[in-house]
Amino acid sequence: QLSDGKVYDVTGQGKKDFQQGTVRTYFLPAEVIRRNPITILRAIKYACKYGFNLSKDLREAIGESVNLLAESYDNGRLEMAFDEIIMQGATSGARMIKENGLENLFMLVKKERV
């Protein structure tokens, strides 16, 4: 929402996605994730926050890109992002972390802290 009170849907799919409870990227998910891997955790965080699901193409891109997170960010940054997911709802956050193949990275990041 901008200062004029209107909502702009640049993709033309926003209303449909909102009604169906779907999180997706504006551009090809694999490209978005390659450029900014933390998008993986942000997408999961917002899906948990609003009770939405990830689009099929986004889930597939995440499955192919999990290693980019570990390679691109230090454990402190990853822990913060994982904590934001869990704060949205521990059960849904843990489920989405596991469903998207991130549980090993989650455990590694948390283990480093202990």
Secondary structure by P-SEA (a helix, b strand, c coil): ccccccccccccaaaaaaaabbbbbcccaaaaaaaccaaaaaaaaaaaaacccccaaaaaaaaacaaaaaacccaaaaaaaaaaaaaacaaaaaaaaaaacaaaaaaaaaaaac
